[in-house]
Amino acid sequence: MGKYIVTSALPYVNGVKHLGTLIGSLLPADVYARWLRLQGEDVLAICGTDEHGTPCEVAALEEGLPVAEYAEKYYHIQKDIYQRFRLSFDHFGRTSSPENRRMTQHLFLRLHQHGYIVERETEQLYCVDDSRFLPDRFVLGTCPHCGYQAARGDQCESCTRLLDPTDLVAPRCAICGRQNLVRRSSRHLFLDLPKLKDRIGAWVDTKKHWPRTTRSIAHKWLEEGLRERCITRDLKWGIPVPLAGYEDKVFYVWFDAPIGYISISMEWARLTGDPDRWQAYWKDPETRLVQFLGKDNVPFHTVTWPAVMMGADDGFILADMVKGFEFLNYEEGKFSTSEGRGVFTDQALELFPADYWRYYLLIIAPERGDSSFEWPGFQQAVNKDLADVLGNFVHRTLTFIHSRFQGRVPSAEALSARDESMRERTAALAQQLRVEMEHYRFQMSVRTLRELWSECNRYFDEKAPWLAIKTDRAGAATTLSVAAHLCRSIAVLTAPFLPETSSSLYRLLGLSEDVHRSRWEEAVDFGCLAGRVLPPTPKPLFSKIPDETIAMLREKFAGKGSD
């Protein structure tokens, strides 16, 4: 049994996230953690809200709430949404926790002791109208590299280049929106990345198995040369700097946020009643740390945070896998809260069950390039794949057992060559699915699942038990026995991807999920259900989405600026 830590990028606490955030880190992390558990592995899956820094302050100002109250509100909102999407984190915490404060200050002091912190006098933008320094995310402007007009003062979302606020063309205050800015000096602390460059580069060079997106971004940063990176800000909301002369400053959010993975694990351990339990994961060199995140977060997880851990030198493991995703667009445009364009996670759950979204998002997962959410594609995924293929096979199998075998799963009295070939094909597809997941290929994994569902339908059609029962009841019984066990195989193999559907299948087969849930290697078993009495006649697993509903939703979520 292996030991794993699985993390998703910590979503900012400012508001409800759109579907791109879900598929860009949260959902793949959940699928992978669920899959590992089915393999019998020891898994600690953690996530939480990233609550410090200017995004939270700006959003709190806009809502007229104290920043701590705002963070508390949206922590609970986000946690509830992710639970309803069936994200199975062992703990969903917060970076504003006492644990994160202690661990961040501890690692900083070790960096300082080891000579990786330097002091610098900096020039910062100051908003005359608001009488305050403007940390990076309080400044918006045009990216000097790609011309994107809504670039932030720390990083351009379009080209992912790191920026300083003073790099921006036509900078403006994110609070008041005006350009009445002047430059003033302020003393800050910097992480000496150049001193750690060789160690980081050597480590990155060992990660030949990382996805192309991750490796290319990490190498791009290293090749362009690392600069000292400021880790403090002139803010009140954040983790205080435990150093004389810096009492009026807090840590930069991107310094303390990744440390949140550790502190959330610490909180999990405390809640289990064993406060030191987290160390058995984070300080065991045999543990594999697997991280899922969007490409804009890749530099911080492949360069900045590893540099912190290397410099602090406190025995923590580094990532074995950093799975970087590209961006999900919305109908060839971008998701936009201000424009009301695109579906956000709370809205999605009001429209359709979680598994509808999970399935389609995995089908279009932006693994090798940006992808786009399209309503016709969503409709086809639900109507064709889920309803017509998976749902149809399950429904006609179980209703036939009810109508011709009094709801009792018959025995397979004599397996034919076709029955044996179906079992072999199921085993082969289960192994193929395992290989896809071992290589973190989520699109290919759900396509393999869909192939299994299609094979099940072809088997049922070829065996035609509705005809066979007229002349060969034993042969029809064998077909229905095999088909019922295929439903169970689907329940096992589908569980990481469509957990609600898997649970429904267990119930339809009269199995208690807690007692009968099988591990991956037990998915192909064509005898364990014989003689079992099924619950009453089942309802279809999925409902189709009509064309008029899709037309209405396309219009509703098109945004204010659409025709």
C-alpha positions in Angstrom: 0.0 0.0 0.0 1.4 3.3 -1.1 1.0 6.6 0.7 -0.3 9.7 -1.1 -1.1 13.4 -0.5 -3.4 14.7 -3.2 -4.0 18.5 -3.3 -6.1 20.8 -5.5 -5.0 24.4 -5.9 -6.7 26.3 -3.1 -9.5 28.4 -4.7 -9.6 32.1 -3.7 -12.3 32.8 -1.2 -13.6 35.8 -3.2 -17.0 34.6 -4.4 -18.3 31.6 -6.2 -16.0 29.9 -8.7 -16.9 29.1 -12.3 -16.8 25.7 -14.0 -13.2 26.4 -15.2 -12.0 26.3 -11.6 -13.8 23.0 -11.0 -12.2 21.2 -14.0 -8.8 23.0 -13.6 -7.9 21.5 -10.3 -10.8 20.5 -7.9 -12.5 17.8 -9.9 -9.4 16.0 -11.2 -8.0 16.0 -7.7 -11.2 14.3 -6.4 -11.3 11.8 -9.2 -7.6 10.8 -8.6 -8.0 10.6 -4.9 -11.2 8.4 -5.3 -9.3 6.2 -7.8 -6.4 5.7 -5.4 -8.7 4.7 -2.6 -10.2 2.1 -4.9 -6.7 0.7 -5.4 -6.4 0.3 -1.6 -3.8 3.2 -1.3 -3.4 5.3 1.8 -4.6 8.8 0.7 -4.8 12.2 2.3 -6.7 14.5 0.0 -6.9 18.1 1.2 -8.1 21.5 -0.1 -9.4 24.8 1.3 -10.0 28.4 0.6 -7.1 30.8 0.0 -8.2 33.8 2.1 -5.4 36.3 2.4 -4.2 39.0 0.0 -5.8 41.7 -2.1 -8.5 39.6 -3.9 -10.3 39.0 -0.6 -9.9 42.6 0.5 -11.2 44.0 -2.8 -14.2 41.7 -2.8 -15.0 42.5 0.8 -14.9 46.2 0.0 -17.3 45.7 -2.9 -19.7 43.9 -0.6 -19.3 46.3 2.2 -18.2 43.6 4.7 -15.3 43.4 7.1 -12.7 41.2 5.4 -12.8 38.5 8.0 -16.6 38.3 7.9 -16.4 38.2 4.1 -13.9 35.3 4.2 -16.0 33.4 6.7 -19.1 33.8 4.5 -17.6 32.5 1.3 -15.6 29.8 2.9 -18.9 28.1 4.0 -20.5 28.9 0.6 -17.7 27.3 -1.3 -17.4 24.3 1.1 -21.1 23.6 0.6 -20.9 23.7 -3.2 -17.9 21.4 -3.3 -19.6 18.9 -1.0 -22.7 18.9 -3.3 -20.3 18.2 -6.3 -19.3 15.2 -4.2 -15.6 16.3 -3.9 -14.2 13.9 -1.3 -11.5 15.9 0.4 -10.5 14.5 3.7 -10.5 18.0 5.0 -11.5 21.4 3.4 -9.7 24.0 5.5 -8.7 27.7 5.3 -5.4 29.6 5.1 -6.6 32.0 7.8 -6.3 29.2 10.4 -4.1 29.3 13.4 -2.2 26.4 12.0 -1.3 28.3 8.8 -0.2 31.3 10.8 2.2 29.1 12.9 3.6 27.1 10.0 4.1 30.2 7.7 6.0 32.1 10.4 8.0 29.0 11.3 9.1 28.4 7.7 9.9 32.1 7.2 12.1 32.1 10.3 14.0 29.1 9.0 14.5 30.8 5.6 15.7 33.9 7.4 18.2 31.9 9.6 19.5 30.1 6.5 20.2 33.3 4.7 17.5 33.2 2.0 15.7 36.4 3.0 17.0 39.8 1.9 15.7 43.3 2.7 15.1 45.8 0.0 13.8 49.4 -0.3 11.1 49.3 -3.0 9.1 51.8 -5.0 5.4 51.1 -4.8 2.4 52.6 -6.3 0.4 54.7 -3.8 -3.3 55.8 -4.5 -3.6 59.4 -3.6 -7.4 59.2 -3.6 -7.5 56.3 -1.2 -4.5 57.3 0.8 -2.9 53.8 0.8 -0.1 51.7 -0.8 -1.4 49.5 -3.5 -0.1 45.9 -3.3 0.2 44.1 -6.6 -3.4 42.9 -7.0 -4.8 46.3 -6.1 -3.3 47.5 -9.4 -4.7 46.8 -12.8 -3.4 47.8 -16.2 -2.2 46.7 -19.6 0.4 43.9 -19.7 3.6 45.2 -21.3 4.3 41.8 -22.9 1.0 40.8 -24.5 -1.2 43.9 -24.3 -3.9 42.3 -22.2 -5.8 45.2 -20.7 -6.9 43.7 -17.4 -3.6 42.4 -16.2 -3.0 42.4 -12.4 0.1 43.8 -10.8 1.5 40.4 -9.9 0.8 38.3 -13.0 -0.9 38.6 -16.4 -3.7 36.0 -16.6 -3.4 36.0 -20.4 0.3 35.2 -21.0 1.1 34.1 -17.4 4.2 36.4 -17.2 5.1 37.6 -13.7 4.8 41.3 -13.2 5.4 44.1 -10.7 2.7 46.8 -10.4 5.1 49.4 -11.8 5.5 47.3 -15.0 1.9 47.9 -16.1 1.0 50.3 -18.8 -1.6 52.9 -17.7 -2.0 51.4 -14.2 -5.1 52.1 -12.2 -6.3 51.5 -8.6 -8.5 48.4 -8.3 -10.4 50.1 -5.4 -11.5 53.4 -6.9 -10.7 52.7 -10.5 -8.8 55.9 -11.0 -5.2 56.5 -12.2 -4.2 59.1 -9.6 -1.2 57.0 -8.5 2.3 58.1 -7.4 5.4 56.1 -6.5 6.6 56.0 -2.9 9.2 53.9 -1.2 8.6 51.1 1.3 10.9 48.5 2.8 10.1 44.9 2.2 11.5 41.3 2.5 12.4 39.2 -0.5 13.0 35.5 -1.1 16.4 35.0 -2.7 15.4 32.8 -5.6 18.7 33.3 -7.5 20.5 31.7 -4.6 18.3 28.6 -5.0 18.1 28.5 -8.8 20.5 25.6 -9.3 18.8 23.4 -6.7 15.4 24.1 -8.2 16.6 23.5 -11.7 18.2 20.2 -10.8 15.0 19.1 -9.1 12.8 20.1 -12.1 15.2 18.2 -14.4 14.3 15.0 -12.6 10.6 15.4 -13.4 10.6 13.9 -16.9 7.1 12.4 -16.2 5.4 15.8 -15.7 2.9 16.9 -18.3 4.1 19.1 -21.1 2.2 22.2 -19.8 3.9 21.9 -16.4 7.4 21.2 -17.7 7.3 24.0 -20.3 6.2 26.6 -17.8 8.8 25.6 -15.2 11.6 25.6 -17.7 10.5 28.9 -19.1 10.8 30.5 -15.7 14.2 29.0 -15.1 15.5 29.9 -18.5 14.4 33.5 -18.2 16.3 33.8 -14.9 14.9 34.0 -11.4 14.6 37.3 -9.5 14.4 38.0 -5.9 10.7 37.7 -5.1 9.0 40.1 -2.6 7.1 38.1 0.2 5.7 41.0 2.2 2.9 43.5 1.6 1.6 46.7 3.1 -1.7 45.3 4.3 -3.5 44.5 7.5 -5.3 41.3 6.3 -2.8 38.5 6.4 -0.3 36.6 8.5 2.0 39.0 10.4 5.7 39.0 9.8 7.6 37.9 12.9 10.5 40.2 12.4 11.5 43.4 14.2 10.8 46.4 12.0 8.1 44.7 9.9 5.3 44.7 12.4 3.1 46.8 10.1 3.4 44.3 7.2 1.9 40.8 6.4 3.1 38.0 4.2 2.3 38.0 0.5 -0.6 35.7 -0.2 1.5 33.6 -2.5 4.0 33.0 0.2 1.5 31.6 2.8 -1.1 30.1 0.4 0.9 27.0 -0.6 1.9 26.4 3.0 -1.8 26.0 3.5 -1.5 22.5 2.1 0.6 21.6 5.1 -1.5 23.6 7.7 -4.8 22.2 6.4 -3.3 18.7 6.9 -2.3 19.8 10.4 -5.8 20.9 11.1 -7.1 17.5 9.8 -4.8 15.7 12.1 -5.9 17.7 15.1 -9.6 17.0 14.3 -8.8 13.2 14.1 -7.5 13.4 17.6 -3.9 12.7 16.6 -2.3 16.2 16.2 1.1 14.8 14.9 -0.5 12.4 12.3 0.1 14.9 9.4 3.9 14.3 9.8 3.5 10.7 8.7 2.5 12.1 5.3 4.4 15.3 4.8 7.7 14.1 6.3 7.8 10.6 5.0 10.1 10.4 1.9 8.0 7.5 0.6 4.9 9.6 0.4 4.0 10.8 -3.1 2.7 14.4 -3.3 0.4 14.8 -6.3 -0.9 18.4 -7.1 -3.6 19.5 -9.5 -3.8 23.1 -10.6 -4.3 25.5 -13.5 -1.4 26.7 -15.6 -1.4 30.1 -14.0 -0.5 28.5 -10.7 2.2 26.2 -12.2 5.1 28.6 -11.6 4.4 28.9 -7.9 4.2 25.1 -7.5 7.3 24.3 -9.6 9.6 27.1 -8.6 8.5 29.5 -5.8 7.0 27.1 -3.2 9.7 24.3 -3.8 12.3 27.1 -3.2 10.7 27.9 0.1 10.7 24.3 1.2 14.3 23.7 0.0 15.5 26.9 1.7 13.7 26.1 5.0 15.1 22.6 4.9 12.6 21.2 7.5 12.2 17.7 6.1 9.1 18.3 4.0 8.6 16.2 0.8 8.3 18.0 -2.6 5.8 17.2 -5.3 6.2 14.0 -7.3 3.6 15.1 -9.8 2.3 18.6 -10.7 -0.6 18.1 -13.1 -1.1 21.5 -14.8 -4.3 22.2 -16.7 -4.9 24.7 -19.4 -7.9 27.1 -19.3 -11.6 26.3 -19.9 -13.3 28.9 -21.9 -17.1 29.5 -22.3 -18.5 29.1 -25.8 -15.2 30.5 -27.3 -15.2 33.4 -24.9 -14.1 33.8 -21.2 -16.1 33.3 -18.1 -17.0 36.6 -16.6 -18.7 37.4 -13.3 -19.2 41.1 -14.1 -20.7 40.3 -17.5 -22.8 37.4 -16.3 -21.2 35.1 -18.9 -20.8 31.4 -18.2 -22.1 29.0 -15.7 -20.8 29.2 -12.1 -20.7 26.3 -9.7 -23.7 27.2 -7.6 -25.8 27.9 -10.7 -24.8 24.5 -12.2 -26.1 22.6 -9.3 -29.5 24.4 -9.5 -29.8 23.2 -13.1 -28.7 19.6 -13.2 -27.3 16.8 -11.0 -23.6 17.0 -10.2 -22.7 13.9 -12.2 -23.9 15.6 -15.5 -21.4 18.3 -15.0 -18.6 16.0 -13.8 -18.9 13.8 -16.8 -19.0 16.6 -19.4 -16.2 18.6 -17.8 -14.0 15.5 -17.7 -14.8 14.8 -21.4 -13.6 18.4 -22.3 -10.8 18.6 -19.7 -8.2 21.2 -20.9 -5.2 18.8 -20.5 -3.3 19.5 -23.8 -4.7 23.0 -24.6 -7.4 25.3 -23.8 -10.9 23.9 -24.3 -14.4 25.3 -24.4 -17.7 24.6 -22.6 -20.4 24.3 -25.3 -24.1 23.8 -24.5 -24.7 21.4 -27.5 -21.7 19.4 -26.3 -23.1 19.3 -22.8 -26.5 18.2 -24.1 -25.0 15.4 -26.2 -22.9 14.1 -23.4 -26.0 13.8 -21.2 -28.5 12.6 -23.8 -26.3 10.3 -25.8 -23.6 9.0 -23.5 -25.3 9.0 -20.1 -29.0 8.5 -21.0 -28.8 6.5 -24.3 -25.7 4.4 -23.6 -25.1 4.0 -19.8 -28.7 4.6 -18.6 -30.3 2.5 -21.3 -28.2 -0.5 -20.7 -28.8 -0.5 -16.9 -32.5 0.2 -17.2 -33.3 -2.5 -19.7 -31.1 -5.1 -17.9 -32.9 -4.5 -14.5 -36.4 -4.1 -15.9 -36.0 -7.4 -17.8 -34.9 -9.2 -14.7 -38.0 -7.8 -12.9 -40.4 -8.7 -15.7 -39.1 -12.2 -16.5 -37.2 -13.4 -13.4 -39.3 -11.9 -10.6 -36.6 -9.4 -9.7 -34.1 -12.1 -8.8 -30.7 -12.1 -10.5 -30.4 -15.5 -12.4 -27.4 -17.7 -12.4 -25.2 -18.1 -15.4 -25.7 -21.7 -16.1 -23.5 -22.0 -19.2 -21.3 -19.2 -20.4 -21.1 -19.0 -24.1 -18.0 -17.8 -26.1 -19.7 -14.4 -26.4 -20.3 -14.3 -22.6 -16.7 -15.1 -22.0 -15.5 -12.6 -24.5 -17.5 -9.9 -22.8 -15.9 -10.7 -19.4 -12.5 -10.6 -21.0 -13.3 -7.3 -22.7 -14.5 -5.8 -19.4 -11.2 -6.9 -17.7 -9.2 -5.4 -20.6 -11.0 -2.1 -20.4 -10.6 -2.0 -16.6 -6.9 -2.4 -17.1 -6.8 0.2 -19.8 -8.7 2.6 -17.5 -6.1 1.9 -14.8 -3.3 2.7 -17.2 -4.9 6.0 -18.2 -5.4 7.0 -14.5 -1.8 6.1 -13.7 -0.7 8.6 -16.4 -3.2 11.2 -15.2 -5.1 11.2 -18.5 -8.7 12.2 -17.5 -10.2 12.7 -20.9 -8.9 9.3 -22.1 -10.2 7.7 -18.8 -13.8 8.8 -19.4 -13.6 7.8 -23.0 -12.6 4.3 -21.9 -15.5 4.3 -19.5 -17.8 5.3 -22.4 -16.4 2.5 -24.5 -17.2 0.0 -21.7 -20.8 1.2 -21.6 -21.1 0.9 -25.4 -19.6 -2.7 -25.3 -22.3 -3.6 -22.7 -25.1 -2.4 -25.0 -23.6 -4.2 -28.0 -23.4 -7.4 -25.9 -27.1 -7.0 -24.9 -28.2 -6.3 -28.4 -26.3 -9.3 -29.8 -27.6 -11.7 -27.2 -31.2 -10.4 -27.6 -32.6 -12.0 -24.4 -36.1 -10.8 -25.3 -36.0 -13.3 -28.2 -33.9 -16.0 -26.5 -36.3 -16.4 -23.6 -38.9 -17.7 -26.0 -36.9 -20.8 -26.9 -33.8 -20.9 -24.5 -34.7 -19.6 -21.0 -31.3 -20.8 -19.6 -29.5 -18.9 -22.3 -31.5 -15.8 -21.6 -30.9 -16.2 -17.8 -27.1 -16.4 -18.5 -27.3 -13.2 -20.5 -29.2 -11.4 -17.8 -26.8 -12.7 -15.2 -23.8 -11.4 -17.1 -25.6 -8.1 -17.8 -26.4 -7.6 -14.1 -22.8 -8.2 -13.1 -21.7 -5.8 -15.8 -23.9 -3.2 -14.0 -21.9 -4.0 -10.9 -18.6 -3.6 -12.8 -19.8 -0.2 -14.0 -20.6 0.8 -10.5 -17.1 0.0 -9.3 -15.2 1.5 -12.3 -17.4 4.6 -12.6 -17.2 5.5 -8.9 -14.2 7.9 -9.1 -15.8 9.8 -12.0 -19.6 9.7 -11.3 -20.0 8.9 -7.6 -23.7 9.6 -7.4 -24.3 7.4 -10.4 -22.2 4.7 -8.8 -24.1 4.9 -5.6 -27.4 4.7 -7.5 -26.2 1.5 -9.2 -25.3 -0.1 -5.9 -28.8 0.7 -4.6 -30.5 -0.6 -7.8 -28.6 -3.9 -7.4 -29.7 -4.2 -3.8 -26.2 -3.7 -2.5 -25.3 -1.7 0.6 -22.5 0.7 -0.7 -20.7 0.7 2.7 -20.7 -3.1 2.9 -20.4 -4.2 -0.7 -18.3 -1.5 -2.4 -15.5 -3.4 -4.1 -11.9 -2.5 -4.9 -10.8 -1.9 -8.4 -9.4 -5.4 -8.9 -12.7 -7.0 -7.9 -14.7 -5.1 -10.6 -14.9 -8.1 -12.9 -16.9 -10.8 -11.1 -19.7 -12.6 -12.9 -21.0 -14.6 -10.0 -21.4 -12.5 -6.9 -25.0 -11.4 -7.6 -26.6 -14.7 -8.5 -29.8 -15.2 -6.5 -29.9 -11.6 -5.2 -33.4 -10.1 -5.1 -33.4 -6.6 -6.6 -35.3 -3.6 -5.2 -38.5 -2.5 -6.9 -38.5 -1.7 -10.6 -35.9 1.1 -11.2 -36.4 4.5 -12.6 -34.0 5.7 -15.4 -30.7 6.9 -14.1 -30.7 10.0 -16.3 -33.2 12.5 -17.8 -32.6 13.9 -21.3 -32.3 17.6 -21.8 -34.6 19.0 -24.5 -33.5 21.4 -27.3 -35.6 24.2 -26.0 -33.9 24.0 -22.5 -30.5 24.3 -24.1 -31.6 27.3 -26.2 -32.9 29.0 -23.1 -29.7 28.3 -21.1 -27.5 29.6 -23.9 -29.3 32.8 -23.9 -29.5 33.1 -20.1 -25.7 32.7 -19.6 -24.5 34.5 -22.7 -23.6 37.6 -20.8 -24.7 41.3 -21.0 -22.7 42.1 -24.1 -24.0 39.4 -26.3 -26.4 39.9 -29.2 
